[in-house]
């Protein structure tokens, strides 16, 4: 296959009823040398989850840079919605891949 493609990975782990060592993820193609930003959702559990994911991606992939951004964007204020696009554009200039995540 030539050209760019999108690989979707379902972020669901199999249920475990015993404690185990953290599993190693499969080698992923396409992020080597990339600058990746991870955006947590507004759920209280999301920022810690995203921080751990960023550390693992930094340690276990060949990405050039993996970082988080805690957005303070006016998503819940329709009258200020026009401020979102310029902020997204600003972050996009700093990265090659932007991932918005959630956690429980």
Secondary structure, 3 states (H helix, E strand, C coil): CCCCCCCCCCCCCCCCCCCCCCCCCCCCCCCCCCEEEEEECCCCCHHHHHHHHHHHHHHHCCCCEEEEECCCCCCCCHHHCHHHHHHHHHHHCCCCEEEEECCC
